[in-house]
Amino acid sequence: MKLIYSTLLFLIFFSLNSFGQDMKEGFTYLETGKYKQAEVFFKEILKEYPTNKTARLCYGRAIGLKGDAEKAVTIFTNLLKDYPTDFEVKLNYGESLLWSKNYLKAKGYYKILLEENDKSFPALLGYANTLSNLKEFEEALVYVDKALKVLPGNPNALVSKKYMRLGLANKKIQTKEYNVSEALLKENLETFKNDKETLLNLANLYLISNQIDKAKSTYELIGENTENKLTSLNGIALAYHLNGDDKTALNISEKALKSIDANTTETLKNQTTERYIQALIWNKKYTPAATEIDKLLDDNKAPENWMLSLRATLNIYKSDFKKSLEDYNLILKKDSASFDGNLGKANTLKASGYYKKAYKSAENTLIFYKNQKDAMNFVKQLDLSFTPFVETKVSYSYDNGDNKANAYDINAEIPFSTKFKVLANYNYRVTSNDVTNLKATTNNLLLGASYQLLNNVTLKGSFGVTSSDSETSKYNQLLTDISINIKPFKLQNLELGYKRDIQNFNAALLDREIVQNNLILNYSLNTNFNLGWFTQYYYTFQSDENARNLLFTSLYYNILEKPALKAGVNYQNISFKNQVPTIYFSPSKFNAIEVFVNIIKDETAAKNKEWFYALTAATGLQYIEDEEKQSTYRIQAKLGYKFSEYALLNFYGTQSNIASAVATAGSAGFTYTEFGLRFKWIFLKKPFFKK
């Protein structure tokens, strides 16, 4: 916070002796901030009059205000020895303690001065400024008001009070007392109408408290002063980005960039360029963003941290985390307290799978920026991903072959570290058919664990048992689900797995006790130009000596980011070694192709006390054996509500007439419907390893 150091100058004029007229030039230097000239002037005076108190005071002030605080303290300490009862000397000594940032000592000294004279304006203001520097803003405001009672309307005291309010408002933001912070900033605006610093702090408050429209209006108010046009446009662009409108943010940034002229300061030019490149990145215009960044780096042999931060951000968006990490390390090498460096590195490490290191970087951020909202939220979200949860689901399904099923699932994950977690799943299902009068009940229990072998390799395994009970048979079978997930290259995921389960679509199939052994491969590829590809392959060999090949592949395009909207084409191919159509759907060849549209606002994107949803609609054609083509449709929907970070509830439903959706005999022409209710509860506030 800026301190006002001229509060004692008026006292010195009352100290003028016979040399006063000769020192008028030196006083003018002090008043106008020409401290180097003042130092030279009073040094010459002291050569002729080394004991002159006024000249010594002025020389000490010139030295201190020029920046040599320790030397000024020495000068005033010596003066204090010569004039131990002189209140003016004491005041100057107290102020020199502020210059040298010895705030604790200054606090004690000003208390003594106020005991001597509690109506002294310089003592009251000096004590208030001391408290402000110690971030004791509430008490600082009390004493600056006392100073203003002594000298009402004093501009130095009013400016000090402005910065005290700014400091207290920022403190209240950290404790999420947004209304109190807003009131303090508006008080400042009553004294200093449309003050730029106060308005910027107010806009920042609105951004942090997610009052985006108010932030936008505040930036527009800043822009009413043409000198602040670029600052205003840069802020408005950020507000649009935080409100999810990146296209408008880029338009505003382009307008700001075109407004740069010969009178624009280097700092403001850099801020505007930075916002423009950020807006390009937000809009996934990576090639022009990279061109602009390269231009900056080529023009600067020693690139500044904000330039490196832009390149690191671009590489995060492109999922090139290795390059991003290199830049954040360069930033921190130059400035270990860099906010962008520490929190940016934390995000990069998290995305790369280095979770412990990500925690460390986020904690470093909070050491330098106590209670900073983004850093605290990062730690909170990381905590939530490693906090035990339980998820329950009840569902009802039926098809037009009179098969019905009621099911209840409970799934739990208990992480014991960032690498290791225990898994548990229980499923209870009752399936029946009124026509065949068959009914069967199954109980499945799986227990397992997941372990991160490397930052990009995770092994997961579960083992359990299924118990089936019907009127004609009763048996137990082993269940297994083992997979290894690998991220071989950026934007790619590969999963290899083995799964052992039972054909359980309906009671008739359960009675046959057909064990399925599935070898599974899942592969997904994303790109930086919105195109994505997912492929799944199953090879299944069964206990009835049948075997199945299943290939599913999907090519899609991401149209919008918020809400996520994508469209694409799916293709599916199934073939069985043996055809047993009277028992279950087992064609020698099955092909299906469909086009789909999917819109989703995922639960992870939803804020607290907010709805989330998903809707998929697909239509296409299926070809079973050599039969005529048949039209298909598929509708899936989800609607949920997020009560808090720890609890959510959603309803879901699906209906399809694609033959592969069912496993019953003669599946052509069948439709399948399922709907259910899901509840997820994160039942602890923090991960086990943080307790």
Order of alpha helices (4+ residues) and beta strands (2+ residues): alpha-alpha-alpha-alpha-alpha-alpha-alpha-alpha-alpha-alpha-alpha-alpha-alpha-alpha-alpha-alpha-alpha-alpha-alpha-alpha-alpha-alpha-beta-beta-beta-beta-beta-beta-beta-alpha-beta-beta-beta-beta-beta-beta-beta-beta-beta
